[in-house]
Amino acid sequence: MPRTLITGAAGFIGFHLANRLIAGGDDVVGLDVINDYYDPAIKYGRLARAGIRREGIAYGAMAQSVEHPNYRFIQLGLEDKAGLEALFAREKFEVVVNLAAQAGVRYSLINPQAYVESNIVGFVNLLECCRQHSVAHLAYASSSSVYGLNEKMPLSTHDNVDHPVSLYAASKKSNELMAHTYSHLFGIPTTGLRFFTVYGPWGRPDMALFLFTEAILKGEPIKVFNYGDMVRDFTYIDDIVEGVVRVIANPPKGNPNWSGMKPDPASSPAPYRIFNIGNQNPVKLTDFIAAIEDELGIKAKRELLPIQPGDVPATSADVSGLMEELGYKPATPVKEGIGKFVEWYRGYYGI
């Protein structure tokens, strides 16, 4: 099995992906800086579920899982160029999955520097390490937010994405551009994954499902932006992980039919590819809230608010690329996914 580095391994998607690869017998190293963008306790909780004990974590040092002999973890920031280079030189990774990033659209309005340091500088450091150490495939998280002002639905990787509406989105588009440059110049296979509104157990506390569930159980009003007139392609975590697993096992080889006279943004003559990973079944925010209410057995108090800067009113994923090339098909209805999240939430918080 290839030795795989997963950055952002204490994060929501990284945690679930690591567990999937570990269970399949892969030799996995997880990396995360464990910052305080949201409560670090849930990050340590995720790591603990994978056998990484909090007391065994020290910055720059490798911690061995007590549950899985094929899983180790290192606390390290992608901005730490020397630390990252030493890690790559020592471990000889064959596959890298970059899920580490400063996340959040709204947070980018108040702390833009964090996005430059993590999502731009950190990503360049990672690309350089992949180049210097002959990594066979780099898969990395992009985001549906790169579609910005695009209104043609479903959102397609074959359309240009030149009008982002947040610095977070711009940083993710920058990752795609930098990855293509390294694929073109150095032949590094790179695959960008545009995730669409991921949710599920162990989800991020700053995301809608977590915030709504917490507020409803406390009897507090939920903030419903754009007066509820929002549509999102909510995608359950297991479907996301299934897409990522298929992608990392199939590095791009380049598109022999690509033409500079009619350039396709999703591919290249270089070993470069962009995919959407979504549910392909967009849901109205009001219906999403209703499903949470049904699962909790409590009606929400709603505070209707205007759309926030950096937000877009709708997302809908065209996942035909993944379906046709890798046989991907999302399988989890929103109602089922919300049920699984609420079950986890009640168990985790003892409610």
C-alpha positions in Angstrom: 0.0 0.0 0.0 1.3 3.5 -0.8 2.5 5.7 2.1 0.0 8.5 2.2 0.1 11.9 3.9 -3.2 13.5 4.8 -2.9 17.1 5.8 -5.8 18.5 7.9 -6.1 15.1 9.5 -7.7 16.5 12.7 -10.3 18.2 10.6 -13.7 17.0 9.6 -13.0 15.4 6.1 -9.4 14.5 7.0 -10.5 12.5 10.1 -13.0 10.5 8.1 -10.6 9.9 5.2 -7.8 8.8 7.5 -10.1 6.3 9.1 -11.2 4.9 5.7 -7.6 4.5 4.5 -6.4 3.0 7.8 -9.2 0.5 7.7 -8.1 -0.5 4.2 -4.5 -1.2 5.4 -2.8 1.9 3.9 0.3 3.3 5.7 -1.0 6.8 6.7 0.6 9.8 8.3 -1.8 12.5 9.4 -0.7 16.2 9.8 -2.6 19.1 11.4 -1.5 22.3 13.0 -4.6 22.1 15.4 -5.4 25.8 15.5 -8.2 27.5 17.4 -10.4 28.6 14.4 -13.0 26.5 16.2 -12.9 24.6 19.5 -9.8 22.4 19.4 -11.5 19.9 21.7 -13.4 18.4 18.8 -10.1 18.1 16.8 -8.5 16.2 19.7 -11.6 14.1 20.0 -11.4 13.1 16.3 -7.7 12.2 16.7 -8.5 10.2 19.9 -11.0 8.1 17.9 -8.1 7.2 15.6 -5.9 6.2 18.6 -3.8 9.4 18.7 -3.8 10.5 22.4 -3.6 14.2 23.2 -0.8 13.7 25.7 1.3 12.1 23.0 1.0 15.1 20.6 3.9 17.6 20.5 4.7 20.1 17.7 7.0 18.6 15.2 7.1 15.1 16.7 5.5 12.0 15.4 2.8 10.3 17.5 1.9 6.7 17.0 -1.7 5.6 17.1 -2.4 3.2 20.0 -5.2 1.6 17.9 -3.7 1.3 14.5 -0.1 0.3 13.7 -0.4 1.8 10.2 -1.3 5.3 11.5 0.9 8.1 12.8 0.3 11.8 13.4 2.4 14.9 13.5 1.4 18.4 14.6 2.8 20.7 12.0 1.7 23.8 10.0 2.1 23.9 6.2 3.7 27.4 6.7 6.6 25.6 8.5 8.7 25.1 5.4 11.7 23.5 7.2 9.5 21.2 9.2 7.6 20.1 6.1 10.7 19.5 4.1 12.2 17.3 6.9 9.0 15.3 7.1 9.0 14.6 3.3 12.6 13.7 3.3 12.1 11.2 6.1 8.8 9.6 5.1 9.1 9.3 1.3 5.4 9.8 0.7 3.9 8.4 -2.5 0.5 10.1 -2.2 -0.4 13.4 -0.6 -4.0 14.5 0.1 -4.1 18.1 1.1 -7.2 18.9 3.2 -5.4 21.5 5.5 -6.6 25.0 4.9 -7.9 28.1 6.7 -11.6 27.4 6.2 -14.7 29.7 6.3 -16.0 32.3 3.9 -17.1 34.8 6.5 -14.0 34.6 8.6 -12.0 35.6 5.5 -13.6 39.0 5.8 -12.0 39.7 9.2 -8.7 37.8 9.1 -7.5 37.7 5.5 -3.9 37.1 6.4 -4.7 33.7 7.8 -5.8 32.6 4.4 -2.7 33.9 2.7 -0.4 32.1 5.1 -2.2 28.8 5.2 -3.9 28.5 1.8 -1.3 30.2 -0.4 2.1 30.1 1.3 1.4 26.7 2.8 0.2 25.2 -0.5 3.3 26.4 -2.3 5.5 24.8 0.4 3.5 21.5 -0.2 3.9 21.7 -4.0 7.6 22.2 -3.6 7.9 19.2 -1.3 5.9 17.1 -3.8 8.3 18.2 -6.6 11.5 17.7 -4.6 10.4 14.2 -3.4 8.8 12.8 -6.5 5.3 12.4 -5.1 3.2 10.2 -7.4 -0.1 12.1 -6.9 -1.2 15.2 -5.1 -5.0 15.4 -4.5 -6.1 18.6 -2.8 -9.3 20.3 -1.5 -10.7 23.1 -3.5 -14.2 24.3 -2.9 -17.6 25.0 -4.5 -17.0 28.6 -3.4 -14.7 29.1 -6.4 -17.8 29.4 -8.6 -18.5 32.8 -7.1 -20.8 34.8 -9.3 -21.5 31.9 -11.7 -25.3 31.3 -12.0 -25.6 28.6 -14.6 -26.7 25.4 -12.8 -25.6 22.8 -12.2 -22.1 24.3 -11.6 -19.7 22.6 -13.9 -15.9 22.2 -13.8 -15.9 23.0 -17.5 -17.0 26.6 -16.9 -14.6 29.4 -16.1 -14.5 30.5 -12.4 -13.0 33.9 -12.7 -15.3 35.9 -10.3 -14.9 34.7 -6.7 -16.7 36.7 -4.0 -14.6 35.9 -1.0 -10.8 35.7 -0.3 -11.4 32.1 0.8 -12.7 31.3 -2.7 -9.9 33.2 -4.3 -7.3 31.3 -2.3 -8.8 28.0 -3.5 -8.8 29.1 -7.1 -5.2 30.1 -6.6 -4.5 26.5 -5.4 -5.9 25.2 -8.7 -3.8 27.6 -10.7 -0.6 26.8 -8.8 -1.2 23.0 -9.0 -1.6 23.3 -12.8 1.7 25.1 -13.1 3.5 22.3 -11.2 1.7 19.7 -13.3 2.8 21.4 -16.4 6.4 22.3 -15.5 7.3 19.2 -13.4 4.8 16.5 -14.5 3.3 16.1 -11.0 -0.1 14.5 -11.2 -2.5 16.8 -9.3 -6.3 16.6 -8.8 -8.4 19.4 -7.3 -11.6 18.5 -5.5 -14.4 21.1 -5.3 -16.3 20.0 -2.3 -20.0 21.0 -1.9 -21.3 21.8 1.6 -20.1 18.7 3.5 -22.0 17.6 6.6 -22.2 14.6 8.9 -20.9 13.2 12.3 -17.9 15.0 13.7 -18.7 18.0 11.5 -17.4 21.5 11.9 -19.0 23.6 14.7 -19.0 26.6 12.4 -21.2 24.9 9.8 -25.0 25.3 9.4 -26.0 21.8 10.6 -24.0 22.0 13.8 -25.0 25.6 14.5 -28.7 24.9 13.9 -28.8 21.7 16.0 -27.0 23.4 18.9 -29.3 26.4 18.9 -32.5 24.5 18.5 -31.6 22.2 21.4 -30.8 25.2 23.5 -34.1 27.0 22.6 -32.2 29.8 20.9 -33.1 31.3 17.5 -31.2 30.1 14.4 -29.8 32.7 12.0 -31.3 32.1 8.6 -29.5 34.1 5.9 -31.0 35.5 2.7 -34.3 35.1 4.5 -34.2 31.4 3.9 -34.0 31.7 0.1 -30.8 29.6 -0.2 -30.1 26.4 -2.0 -27.2 24.1 -1.2 -25.9 20.8 -2.6 -25.5 19.3 0.9 -23.2 16.3 0.6 -22.8 13.6 3.3 -19.3 12.9 4.5 -19.3 9.2 3.5 -20.1 10.2 -0.1 -17.3 12.8 0.0 -14.8 10.2 1.3 -15.8 7.7 -1.3 -15.1 10.3 -4.1 -11.7 11.1 -2.6 -10.7 7.5 -2.3 -11.5 6.9 -6.0 -9.7 10.0 -7.0 -6.4 9.3 -5.2 -6.3 5.8 -6.7 -6.5 7.2 -10.2 -3.9 10.0 -10.8 -4.6 12.0 -14.0 -2.5 11.3 -17.1 -3.4 14.4 -19.1 -6.1 15.0 -21.7 -4.8 14.2 -25.2 -7.8 15.9 -26.7 -7.3 19.2 -24.9 -7.1 22.3 -27.2 -5.7 25.7 -26.5 -8.1 27.0 -29.1 -11.0 26.0 -26.8 -9.4 25.4 -23.4 -11.2 23.1 -20.9 -10.7 24.5 -17.3 -11.2 21.0 -15.9 -8.3 19.3 -17.6 -5.0 19.9 -19.4 -2.4 18.2 -21.6 -0.5 18.0 -18.3 -1.5 15.5 -15.6 -4.0 17.8 -14.0 -7.7 17.4 -13.3 -10.5 19.2 -11.4 -13.6 17.4 -10.1 -16.8 18.4 -8.3 -17.7 16.2 -5.4 -21.4 16.9 -4.5 -24.7 15.2 -3.9 -26.2 16.3 -7.2 -29.5 16.9 -5.4 -29.6 20.5 -4.1 -31.9 21.2 -1.2 -33.6 24.4 -0.1 -32.3 25.8 3.2 -35.9 25.8 4.6 -36.3 22.1 3.8 -32.9 21.4 5.4 -34.0 23.2 8.6 -37.3 21.3 8.5 -35.5 18.0 8.4 -33.4 19.0 11.4 -36.6 20.0 13.2 -38.2 16.6 12.4 -35.1 14.7 13.7 -35.0 16.7 16.9 -38.7 16.8 17.4 -38.4 20.6 18.1 -39.5 23.6 16.1 -36.8 26.2 15.4 -37.0 29.8 16.3 -35.9 31.6 13.1 -34.1 34.9 12.8 -34.4 35.9 9.2 -31.4 37.9 8.0 -30.0 39.3 4.6 -27.4 37.4 2.7 -23.9 37.8 4.1 -21.0 39.2 2.1 -19.1 36.4 0.4 -22.1 34.1 0.4 -23.8 32.9 -2.8 -27.6 32.1 -3.0 -27.3 28.7 -4.6 -25.0 25.8 -5.3 -25.7 22.6 -7.4 -22.9 20.2 -8.4 -22.4 18.7 -11.8 -20.6 15.5 -10.8 -20.7 13.8 -14.3 -16.9 13.8 -14.5 -16.5 11.6 -11.4 -19.5 9.4 -12.4 -18.2 8.8 -15.9 -14.5 8.5 -15.2 -14.5 6.8 -11.8 -17.9 5.4 -11.3 -18.8 7.7 -8.4 -22.4 8.0 -7.3 -23.5 9.8 -4.1 -25.8 7.6 -2.1 -27.0 9.4 1.1 -30.3 11.3 1.1 -30.2 14.5 3.2 -32.8 13.2 5.7 -30.7 10.1 6.4 -27.5 12.1 6.7 -29.1 14.6 9.2 -30.3 11.7 11.2 -26.8 10.3 11.5 -25.5 13.7 12.5 -28.1 14.2 15.2 -27.5 10.7 16.6 -23.7 11.5 16.8 -24.3 15.0 18.3 -26.6 13.7 21.1 -24.1 10.9 21.9 -21.1 13.2 21.8 -22.6 15.9 24.0 -24.7 13.5 26.1 -28.0 15.1 25.2 
